[in-house]
Amino acid sequence: MQQLPSRLIEAAVDQISTLPGIGRRTALRLVLNLLRRDKERVRSLAESLIAMSEGVQPCDLCFNLTEEGTCSICATPERSKNTICVVEDIRDLLAIENVGNFRGVYHVLGGIISPMDGIGPSDLNIEALFSRINELKSTDFSEVIFALPATMEGDTTSFYLFKKLSLFDIKVTTLARGVAVGESLQHADEATLARSMDNRTIYEA
């Protein structure tokens, strides 16, 4: 890519190109679009990003994103606190919520175990999950649902969790394989995801 005419443009392109899926050419196109916009709109965009970065935090219980200490899902009395759906990230949580047929709560791992990428159990929110379950054992805990990707890494994570959860003597289920092998939950259509949740099966290692 040829040298840009301004160090300010260069700096903006460098920062935007650090976002996932955005190369320097796309970053330059976005920067040039911003330069054509009204300065107040650009300022509003910058301020909203700063406010988001400073104001959004993980939920104290499930690691969903929230502006409060506890997210709206965990804080809703009608949600069953004794059924926990384990997901890889926020996008999977949102995909299941959009279906509207799950009334339990979630636990966001923040990723999946992937030795090739240097991600192990200690890099994820796994110990917090066990702590939640341990606290709920005396309150008629009902079920842990694995809603993880149908990939080798997702299956590895499910197996690891299952072996650890066997110490708790609780029901562990997984989504039915309506979700295609290799497919992320956020890319599945709502009907398929709904059937996968409704027809979930007992997890067997």
C-alpha positions as CSV (number, residue, x, y, z in Angstrom):
1,M,0.0,0.0,0.0
2,Q,1.4,3.4,-1.0
3,Q,2.3,6.0,1.6
4,L,-0.7,8.0,2.8
5,P,-0.8,11.8,2.6
6,S,-1.2,12.3,6.3
7,R,0.2,10.8,9.5
8,L,-3.2,11.3,11.1
9,I,-4.8,9.2,8.3
10,E,-2.1,6.7,8.7
11,A,-2.7,6.4,12.4
12,A,-6.5,6.0,11.9
13,V,-5.9,3.3,9.3
14,D,-3.5,1.5,11.6
15,Q,-6.0,1.4,14.4
16,I,-9.1,0.4,12.3
17,S,-7.1,-2.3,10.6
18,T,-6.6,-4.0,13.9
19,L,-10.3,-4.9,14.0
20,P,-11.1,-8.5,13.0
21,G,-11.8,-9.0,9.3
22,I,-10.6,-5.5,8.3
23,G,-7.5,-5.2,6.2
24,R,-5.7,-1.9,5.5
25,R,-7.6,-1.3,2.2
26,T,-10.9,-1.6,3.9
27,A,-9.6,0.5,6.8
28,L,-8.6,3.2,4.4
29,R,-12.0,3.2,2.7
30,L,-13.7,3.6,6.1
31,V,-11.3,6.4,7.1
32,L,-12.0,8.3,3.9
33,N,-15.7,7.9,4.4
34,L,-15.3,9.4,7.9
35,L,-13.4,12.3,6.5
36,R,-16.4,13.1,4.2
37,R,-18.8,13.1,7.1
38,D,-19.9,16.0,9.2
39,K,-17.5,16.6,12.0
40,E,-20.2,16.3,14.6
41,R,-21.2,12.9,13.4
42,V,-17.6,11.7,13.6
43,R,-17.3,13.2,17.1
44,S,-20.6,11.4,18.1
45,L,-19.2,8.1,16.8
46,A,-15.9,8.6,18.7
47,E,-17.7,9.5,21.9
48,S,-20.1,6.5,21.6
49,L,-17.1,4.1,21.2
50,I,-15.3,5.6,24.2
51,A,-18.5,5.5,26.3
52,M,-19.0,1.8,25.3
53,S,-15.4,0.9,26.2
54,E,-15.6,2.6,29.6
55,G,-19.2,1.7,30.5
56,V,-19.7,-1.9,29.4
57,Q,-18.4,-4.7,31.6
58,P,-18.9,-8.5,32.1
59,C,-21.8,-9.6,34.3
60,D,-20.6,-10.6,37.7
61,L,-22.4,-13.9,37.4
62,C,-22.5,-15.1,33.7
63,F,-20.0,-12.9,31.9
64,N,-22.7,-11.5,29.5
65,L,-22.1,-7.8,28.7
66,T,-23.8,-5.2,30.8
67,E,-23.7,-1.7,32.0
68,E,-24.5,-2.8,35.6
69,G,-22.9,-5.4,37.9
70,T,-25.5,-8.0,36.9
71,C,-26.9,-8.4,33.4
72,S,-30.7,-8.1,32.6
73,I,-31.0,-11.9,32.1
74,C,-29.5,-12.9,35.4
75,A,-31.5,-10.1,37.2
76,T,-34.9,-11.3,35.7
77,P,-36.8,-13.2,38.5
78,E,-38.7,-15.2,35.9
79,R,-35.5,-16.8,34.5
80,S,-34.7,-20.3,36.0
81,K,-31.4,-19.9,37.8
82,N,-31.1,-23.7,38.1
83,T,-30.7,-24.2,34.4
84,I,-27.4,-22.9,32.9
85,C,-26.7,-22.8,29.2
86,V,-23.0,-22.7,28.5
87,V,-22.0,-20.7,25.4
88,E,-18.7,-19.7,23.7
89,D,-19.4,-16.0,23.5
90,I,-21.9,-13.2,23.5
91,R,-23.0,-13.8,19.9
92,D,-24.1,-17.4,20.7
93,L,-26.1,-16.0,23.7
94,L,-27.8,-13.5,21.5
95,A,-28.6,-16.2,18.9
96,I,-30.4,-18.3,21.5
97,E,-32.2,-15.4,23.0
98,N,-33.5,-14.4,19.6
99,V,-35.2,-17.8,19.3
100,G,-37.1,-17.1,22.5
101,N,-37.6,-20.6,23.8
102,F,-35.0,-20.8,26.6
103,R,-36.0,-19.4,30.0
104,G,-32.9,-20.4,32.0
105,V,-29.7,-18.4,32.4
106,Y,-26.3,-18.5,30.7
107,H,-22.6,-18.8,31.3
108,V,-20.3,-17.2,28.7
109,L,-16.9,-19.0,28.5
110,G,-15.3,-16.3,26.5
111,G,-13.9,-18.8,24.0
112,I,-13.3,-22.5,23.7
113,I,-10.3,-24.7,24.4
114,S,-7.9,-24.6,21.5
115,P,-4.4,-25.9,22.1
116,M,-3.4,-24.8,18.5
117,D,-4.2,-21.2,19.4
118,G,-2.7,-21.5,22.9
119,I,-6.1,-21.3,24.7
120,G,-6.4,-23.6,27.7
121,P,-9.1,-24.0,30.4
122,S,-7.4,-21.4,32.6
123,D,-7.9,-18.8,29.8
124,L,-11.7,-19.2,30.0
125,N,-14.4,-18.5,32.5
126,I,-14.6,-22.2,33.5
127,E,-13.8,-22.0,37.2
128,A,-16.5,-19.4,37.7
129,L,-19.0,-21.9,36.2
130,F,-18.0,-24.5,38.7
131,S,-18.3,-22.0,41.5
132,R,-21.9,-21.1,40.4
133,I,-22.9,-24.7,40.2
134,N,-21.4,-25.5,43.6
135,E,-23.4,-22.7,45.1
136,L,-26.6,-23.9,43.5
137,K,-26.2,-27.6,44.4
138,S,-28.3,-27.2,47.5
139,T,-31.2,-25.4,45.7
140,D,-32.4,-28.2,43.5
141,F,-30.1,-27.5,40.6
142,S,-31.6,-29.0,37.4
143,E,-29.4,-28.9,34.3
144,V,-26.3,-27.7,32.5
145,I,-26.7,-27.3,28.7
146,F,-23.7,-27.4,26.4
147,A,-24.5,-24.9,23.5
148,L,-21.0,-24.9,22.1
149,P,-19.8,-25.1,18.4
150,A,-20.1,-28.4,16.6
151,T,-16.3,-28.3,15.9
152,M,-13.3,-30.3,17.2
153,E,-12.5,-27.4,19.6
154,G,-16.2,-27.2,20.8
155,D,-16.3,-30.9,21.4
156,T,-13.0,-30.8,23.3
157,T,-14.4,-28.1,25.5
158,S,-17.6,-30.0,26.1
159,F,-15.7,-33.1,27.0
160,Y,-13.5,-31.2,29.4
161,L,-16.5,-29.6,31.1
162,F,-18.3,-32.9,31.3
163,K,-15.5,-34.7,33.1
164,K,-15.3,-31.8,35.6
165,L,-19.1,-31.7,36.0
166,S,-19.3,-35.4,36.7
167,L,-18.1,-34.5,40.3
168,F,-21.4,-32.6,40.8
169,D,-23.8,-35.5,39.9
170,I,-26.1,-33.2,37.9
171,K,-27.9,-33.5,34.5
172,V,-25.7,-32.5,31.6
173,T,-27.3,-32.1,28.1
174,T,-26.1,-30.9,24.7
175,L,-27.9,-29.3,21.8
176,A,-29.3,-31.8,19.2
177,R,-27.2,-31.9,16.1
178,G,-29.6,-29.9,14.1
179,V,-26.8,-27.4,14.0
180,A,-24.5,-28.7,11.3
181,V,-21.0,-30.0,12.2
182,G,-18.5,-27.2,12.0
183,E,-21.1,-24.5,12.2
184,S,-21.2,-21.7,14.8
185,L,-24.4,-21.1,16.6
186,Q,-24.7,-17.5,15.5
187,H,-24.8,-18.6,11.9
188,A,-27.6,-21.1,12.4
189,D,-31.2,-20.1,11.4
190,E,-33.6,-19.6,14.3
191,A,-35.8,-22.6,13.4
192,T,-32.8,-25.0,13.5
193,L,-31.5,-23.5,16.7
194,A,-35.0,-23.7,18.3
195,R,-35.2,-27.4,17.4
196,S,-31.7,-28.1,18.6
197,M,-32.6,-26.5,22.0
198,D,-36.0,-28.3,22.3
199,N,-34.5,-31.7,21.3
200,R,-31.3,-31.5,23.4
201,T,-30.0,-34.8,24.5
202,I,-28.1,-36.2,27.5
203,Y,-24.4,-35.5,27.0
204,E,-22.4,-38.7,26.6
205,A,-18.6,-38.5,26.4
